[in-house]
Amino acid sequence: MQLSSLCQSNNLALFANKPVQQGHQQTFSYRAQNCSGLINNVEKATVTFTIGSGENSQSHSQSIELQLTAAALSAEAAFGQALFFSNELGAQSCASCHDPANGYGQVEQTATPSGGAGLAFSGFRSSPFAAYAKFTPNFVYLTGTDQPGDADLIANGKLGQPRRGQMWDGRASTLAIQAQGPFTGPHEMANTNNQQVLEKLLASSHLNQYRTVFGNVTANSNADQVVQRLANAIAKFEAEDKSFAPLNSKFDAVAAGLASFTTQEANGKALFDDNTRGACLSCHDSSTQADLPQVFTDFSYRIMGIPRNWDLIYNDDNKAVQVFDALGKSQWRNGAQIASSTHQFYDLGFCGPFREDSLLDPTLCGAFRVSPLRNIALKPSYFHNGVYTKLTDVVDFYINRDIEPSRIFVKADGSPDEAFNDIPSEYRIHIPLDRAPFRPGANGPRLNAASNADLVAYLCTLTDGYDVNNPNAYRLPPQCQAVKR
């Protein structure tokens, strides 16, 4: 399928190169900038698509209208918008991993996104949504819990109890700090250092806009300060542009009294809230946070004991040395530093290897930030390592991790592996056992296949794009359609 428009032909608009493919449905993100002369602010576009293949294929064209609204952005945020979609300053753009057509999330149907020079490297972790990230408070250490749930479940290290912050391990305390990291990440934008980013800026189409917002910049400017300003602009865009937080899911419509859950969705919500059944609410709740919408996380860090994802190249012991050397990051191959290591590499979350200020603090090894759940059904992979591709499998993990560990934890060949196979044995003492959401029910698993589907149906109502005037047009991902009954 291809799309074209008047604004695009005048180089005033951009369709994303990668559509979001979900079943037979494709979604493109579209950005128009400074496109004038439109009647009633409506842009006319043409969709060209082919049905069938070979001799039986048929080409079709259809005209559509795109209602364009002027973004009320500050000059700095408008500059951040241009940077967010640009690949002039690195091997890829922010939108490469955070596409607005998919809730500002990952488009690639892989465990982790591609990046680096020539997009030749796999990412280490699945991409969190950039949407709603502005509602995550700055990172802090707490002396005690201020959220509902068992305190024993929440990671608590030498420096205190970590809370909030951006990224899976919270190493970016703010949106602006998070935006700096990818510029020099070898598996992301792949610049050698900030000086190289400065050099690319000076040769880019963004130079004049930078000077308008921040003043003059030359080859002798402080490169660290320049990159900090670029990141600040991107953070401003994420904070100001309403598309990052539309708050228009079916859940929001129901909360506003404008819609009702189906029987299945209502049952799923009851399971979600029930600490003896779904047991989700103790971690996925932000309703006690003042001045924040419900984004379904308490911003804590927890050690869940997620299974090892053997599809990640960094987890392949036969290739790890070569791939880490190619990245120029042999120090990230941390197996040799761990006494009980049986693999070349472990992603230990809060205690390393990417977060270096708490490296190998044993009480934090394997701790990752509790993920927000808005648009969760749009993700192509789940948990930090993308080990699962369906929400039903995620729910199954929580229900059966301690009941059927031989099925949950497997080796690369699919045979049973030791439990908690992605955390070295010396750190497993800190994995919560016999507690919600892992405690078995009195008579076995807390949920069966039908109640698992109901819980997922409720999670699907957290998907943005619900129109109370046209509920049948609600875009539900294929996995949501699959559980409907």
N, C-alpha and C positions, 0 to 999 in steps of 0.2 A: 504494500500500500504506500502511496505517496501523497503528500499534501503540498499545495502551492497557494500563494495569495499575492495580492497587490503589494502589501507592505513588504513581504518577503522579496518580491522582484525588485523593489527599490532599496534593498539591503537595509531595511528598517525593521525587520522582524526575523525571528529565528525559530524554526521547528527543531525540536530535539532530534539528534541523529538516531537515537535508539528508542523505538516504541516500547511501551510496557505491554508484553504479551501475556494474556491470561486466558487460557482456553482459546476460543475463536475471537476474543475481543482484544483489540489493540488500542492503546491510549498514547497520544503524543502530547508533550508539553509544548506550549507556544508562547513566545515572548515578543511583543511588539514594543518598539521604542521610538518616540518622536515621529510617529506615523500620522501625518495630518491629511486633511481633505476628505475624511470619511463622513458619510451621511449618518447622523444620529449615533456617531461613534461605533458604527457597525462595520466590521471588516469582512469582506466576502472572500471565501477560500474555496478551493476545489480539491476534492478527494478523488484520487484515481486508484482503483484496486482491481485485482484479478481474481476471478473465481475459477477454481479447477486448475488443471495442469495439462501440459502437452497440447495435443490437438483439440482437446475438449475445453480448453481454457477460454474464458470470456472476459474482456476488459470493460470496465464501467467507470463512469465519472459522475460525481454528484456535487452540487454546489451546497455549501453550508454557510451560515452566518456566525461570526464570532463577535460577541458583545465585548468591546474593549472599554475598560474604565481607567481613568487617569489615576495612577498611583500617587497618593499624597505622601511622598517620601522627602525627607530632608536631602540636601545635596550630598551629604556623606553617605546616606543610605542608598541613594541612586547610584553613586559610584560603587558601593558594595554590590548592588545588583548586577552591574556590568561585570565586575570581577567574578561573581558567583558563577556566571555562565561562560566565562572566558577560559580558553586553554592557551592563551598567549604567554602566561607566566609559568607554565609548567607542562608536564606530560599529560595532564588532564585538568578538568575544571572541578569545582565543588559539585556541580550538578551531575557530574559523571557518576558519583556515588549517592547523590541526594537529589533525585529527579522529582520536580514538582508533579509530574504525571503519576507518580507513585507515592504521594504523601511526603515528598522530599526524602524518599528512601531509595534503597538499592533497586536497580532495574534488572541487572544480570541475574539469571536463574542459577546462581551458584552459591556455594556456602559463604564465600567472601568475594568482594569485588576485585577486579583486575586493576593494576596501576603500574607505576614505575616507567622507566625508559622503554618506549615502544609498547607500553602496556603489557609487558612480558612477565610481570610478577603477580602472584596472587597476594591478596591482602591477608592479614593475620586474623582479623575478626570481622564478623558480619557488621554491616553499616547500620548504626542507630538512625532513627528518623531525625532529620533536622527540624521537621515540623514539631511545634510545641516545646522545643529545646529551650526557648527563652523563659519558660516557666520553671526551669530547674534552678534553684537558688545556688549561690556560690558555695564552693566546697568548704566544709568545716570539719573539725574533729569535735565530737561531743563527749562529755564525761559520762553521760548516761543516755538511755533511750527516751525520746519524747514522742514516740509513736506507739500505736497499739501493736500487740503481738508479743511473742516470747522474746525476751532480751537475749536468751541463750542462742537464738538463731542468728543474731546479728553479729557480724564480725567486729571484734574489738582488739585493737593492736596496741603496741607499746606507746604510741602517741595518742591513743584514745580511740573512740568509735568513729570511723569515717562516715560522713553523710554528704549527700548532694554532689554537685560538680558534674562536669561533662565527661563523656567517653565512658567506656566500659569499666575503666579502673580509676576514673575521677582525677586523672593527673592534670587535666585542664580545669582549673577552678572556675573559669568563666567562659562565655561564648567567644570572646575576643581571643583568649589564650588558645582555645581549641582551634580557632581558624588559622592560627600561626603554624601549627604542627605540620599539616600536609604539604606546605611549601617545600620543606626539605626532607620529607619522608621518602626514603629510597623506593618504597613500594607504592607511593602516591604520586605527588607532583614531581618528585625526583630531582629537585635542584640540589647542587652540592652544598651550597650555603646561602645565606641571605644576600651576599654580594652578587651572586648569580641572579637572584630574583630582581635585584636592583637593575642589573644590566638588561634584563628582559623587559622590565618596565620602561626603561629609557627608549627601547626600540619598539614599544607596543603602541597600539591605538589608544591606550588608556592614559598616556602621558599627560595630555592637556587636561583631562578631567582630574587627574591627581593634583596638578598644579592649581587648578581652580579651587579644589577643596582644601588642600594642605599647604599650598605655596610651592615655591620653586624646589626642584630636585635635580641634582647633577650626579655625575659619576663619583664625585667626592663626598656625597651625602652619607650620613650614617645609615648603613644598610639595615642594621637591626631596628632602628627607629622607623625606617621606611616600611619594613615588613610589618611592624607593629601597627602602623597606620593602615596598611592594607587590611589587616585582620580586623581592626576596629571598624572599618567601613563595612566589611562583610557581616560582622556582628550587628551593626546598626540595621542593615537590610533585613536580617533575620528577626530582629526585634520590632521593626516598624511595619514590614509588609504583612498585610492581613492574611495573605495566602498561607503563611506559616502557622496560623492558628485560627482556622475558620470556625471551629466549634459548631459544626453543622452535621454531626452524625445523627443517626436515629436515636441513640442514647440521649443526645442533647434535646431532641424534639420531644422525647418522652418526658424528660426531666422538666421541660417547659410546659407540659400538659397539652402538647400539640399532636401527639401520636401515642400509640399504645403498643406494647410488646405483644408478639404472638404468644400463644400458650407455651410453645417450645422455648422462646427467648426468655419469657418470664420464669420458667422453670430453671433455665440456665443461670439467670441472675440469682435465684434463690440458692442454687448450688455454689455459685461463686462466693456468696456472702456467708455461707454456712461453714464454720470452722471445723465441723466434723465430717463434711462431705467434700466440697471442692477445696475449701480452705485456702482461698486465693486472697481474700480481702486483707488479711493481716500484713501482707507485703505490698499488695497493689492497691493502695489507698492514699490519696493526697487530700482527702476532704477535711482533715484537721489542720491543713496548712492555710493560714490566713491569706486572703487576697489572691489565692490561686484557684484556677478551675480544677476539676477532677481530671488528672492525667494518669491516674491509676499506678502510682508508685509512691512508696514512702521514702524514696531516695536513699535507702540503706544499701549496705554491701553485705552479701551473704554467700556462704560456701555451700553450693548445691551439689557438688560432685558430679558434674555433667560428664557423660561418656566422651571418650576420646574420638575425634573425627578423623578417621584414617584417610579421608579423601584430601585433606590438607597436605600439600607437599612438604610443609615444615614438620609434619608428624611422620614422614617417611624416613626411617633411620638410614636407609641406603642413599638418600638424596640430600639429607639435611646439610651435611658439610658443604657440598657444592653450592646449594642454593643460598646459604647464609654468606658464603664467601663472595658469591656473585652480587649480593646486596651490599657487600662491604660492611656487614654487621655480624661478624663471627662471634662477637661478645654476647649476642642475643641467644646463641645456641648454649643454653644454660645447663644442660644435663650433667656436665662434668662438675658443676658446683654443688650438686645435690647428692648427698650420701647414698640415698636409696634409689637413685635414678636407674631406670631400665631403658630410657629413651634419650635421644640426642637433645630433644627440645620439649619443654613444657610451658604452656601459657598459664602462669600462676596468678594472673589478674593483678590484684592490688600489691602483691609483693614481688612483682617483676615478670619479665625482664624490662618492660617498657617504662614502668614507673620505678624510678631508681631511688627515690627518697625513703622507701620502706622495703628495700630489697631483702627478700627472704626472711621477713618477719614471720615466723611460723604460724602465728595465729591469724594471719591474713592471707596465707597462701591458698589460692583457689577462690578468693572472694571477688565477686563482680557486682557491679551496681544493679539493683533491681530495675528491670526495664519498664518504661512506661508502656501502656497498652493501647493508646489511641492508634488507630489504623493498623493494629497488629496483624490483621488478616491479610494485609498487602505485602507482608515480608516474604521474600523467597526462602529465607532460612532463619532458624531460631537458635537462641542462646549465643554466647560470645563466639563460639566456634562453628556456628551454622550446622550443627550435627543433625538437626531435624528440618524437614521441609514442610510439615503439616502441623497445624495446631492440635489435631487429635493425637499426634505422637508426643507433643509436648505435655498434654494432659496425662497421657498414658505413663510418661516418665515419672511425673509426680505421684501418681497413684500406685505404680508397681515397682518403683526403684528398689525398695527394700523387701518386696514380696517375690519378685522374679529377677534378681540381679543377673543371673546367667543369660537372660534374654536381653536385658538392658545394656550390659557391658560385654562387648564382643571384641575379638581380635580383628586384624585386617582381613582375615580369611572368613570371618563370620562365625567362627567357633567361640564358645564362652571364654571370657577373660576374667581376671580378678576384678572385684568390685572397685569402683572409683579409679578406673585405670588411667585417668588423665591427671591424677594428683599423686605425687610420690608418697610412699607409705608413711614416711616420717611426719607428714602433715595431715594425715587422715583423721587423727584424733579430734580435730576441730570440725569435722563434718557433722552436722546435726542428725541425730538418729532418734527414732521414736517420738517425733514431734510433727505437728502439722507443718507443711502439707504432705509429709511422707508417712505418717503413722497409719498403719492398716486399720480398717474397720473391725468391729467385733467379730464379724463373720467373713472376713476376707477383704478384697478391694472395696474402697469406698464408692467407686463409680463403676458402672458397666458400660458397654458400648453405647447404649441409648442415652444414658445420662452424660457421658463424655460428649456426644454429639450436641446435646442440649446446651452444655456449657460453652462449646465452641460457637453455637448459634448466637448466644448472648455476646460473646467477644466480637462477633461479626458486626453487631450493632454499633461498635465503636469506630466504624469506618466512616470517614467524612463523605459528604456529598448527598445527604438525604434531603429531599425536597418535600415538604409537607403537602404541597399542592400537587405533586406528581410522584407519589411514593413508589409507583411501579417502575420508575426510571432509576431507582437506587442501584448504584453500581456495586454489586457484591462479587467478590472474587470467587473463582471456581470452587475453592475448598469450602466456602460458605454455602454455595449451591448444593454441594455434595452431602452436607449434613442435614439439610432441610427435610422435614417430614410433616 
